[in-house]
């Protein structure tokens, strides 16, 4: 488990348990799931745009924003970081097990 992601998760969790005035994280919790999901969607779109523009520095910033908002979503929904880590570990053992996906036009 990445120590930085663990620390971020713990910080977000502490904001949910002990509200701090002026905290953006607390603001998101107060606004509820719709606001949190909206922010996740916005940040995801910003990652896509930055990557499409080939701006790696900007893409790193946007990925960081997305990871933060995903952590807020996880804490809000009671999803533990260990559960996501376990799922990723389980999937890492499936190398060479190519799934057949629905064919889509990747140019659109």
C-alpha positions in Angstrom: 0.0 0.0 0.0 1.4 3.4 -1.0 2.1 5.5 2.1 1.0 8.7 0.4 -2.4 7.3 -0.5 -2.8 5.8 2.9 -2.0 9.2 4.5 -4.5 10.9 2.2 -7.2 8.3 3.0 -6.6 8.7 6.8 -6.8 12.5 6.5 -10.1 12.4 4.6 -11.4 9.8 7.1 -10.4 12.1 10.0 -12.3 15.0 8.4 -15.4 13.0 8.2 -15.1 12.0 11.9 -13.9 15.3 13.3 -15.3 18.2 11.2 -13.0 21.2 10.9 -14.3 24.7 10.0 -13.1 25.9 6.6 -12.1 22.4 5.4 -12.9 21.7 1.8 -13.2 18.0 2.6 -15.8 18.7 5.3 -17.6 21.0 2.8 -17.9 18.0 0.4 -19.2 15.7 3.1 -21.7 18.4 4.2 -22.9 18.7 0.5 -23.4 15.0 0.2 -23.1 12.3 -2.4 -24.4 14.3 -5.4 -21.7 17.0 -4.9 -19.0 14.4 -4.4 -20.0 12.5 -7.5 -20.1 15.8 -9.5 -16.6 16.6 -8.4 -15.4 13.1 -9.3 -16.9 13.5 -12.8 -15.4 16.9 -13.3 -11.9 15.8 -12.3 -12.2 12.7 -14.5 -13.0 15.0 -17.4 -10.1 17.3 -16.6 -7.7 14.3 -16.6 -8.9 13.3 -20.0 -8.5 16.8 -21.4 -5.1 17.2 -20.0 -3.9 13.9 -21.3 -5.4 14.5 -24.7 -3.5 17.8 -24.8 -0.3 15.9 -24.0 0.5 18.1 -21.0 2.0 15.6 -18.5 2.5 18.2 -15.7 -1.1 19.2 -16.0 -2.2 15.6 -16.2 -0.4 14.7 -13.0 -2.2 17.6 -11.2 -5.5 16.5 -12.5 -4.9 12.8 -11.6 -4.0 14.0 -8.1 -7.3 15.9 -7.8 -9.2 12.9 -9.1 -7.5 10.6 -6.6 -8.4 13.0 -3.7 -12.0 13.2 -4.8 -12.2 9.4 -5.1 -10.9 9.1 -1.6 -13.7 11.4 -0.4 -16.2 9.2 -2.2 -14.7 6.1 -0.7 -14.9 7.5 2.9 -18.4 8.8 2.3 -19.6 5.4 1.1 -17.7 3.4 3.8 -15.3 1.8 1.3 -12.0 1.0 2.9 -8.7 1.5 1.2 -7.7 -2.0 2.1 -10.7 -3.3 0.1 -9.6 -1.5 -3.0 -6.0 -2.7 -2.4 -7.2 -6.3 -2.1 -9.2 -6.0 -5.3 -6.2 -4.6 -7.2 -4.0 -7.3 -5.8 -6.5 -10.0 -6.9 -6.6 -8.5 -10.4 -2.8 -8.3 -10.7 -2.8 -12.1 -10.6 -4.9 -12.2 -13.8 -2.2 -11.3 -16.2 -2.6 -13.0 -19.6 -6.3 -13.4 -19.0 -7.6 -11.0 -21.7 -11.2 -10.3 -21.5 -13.3 -9.8 -24.6 -14.8 -6.3 -24.5 -17.6 -4.9 -26.5 -16.1 -3.3 -29.7 -16.3 0.5 -29.6 -15.0 3.1 -32.0 -11.9 4.5 -30.2 -11.7 7.5 -32.5 -14.9 9.0 -31.1 
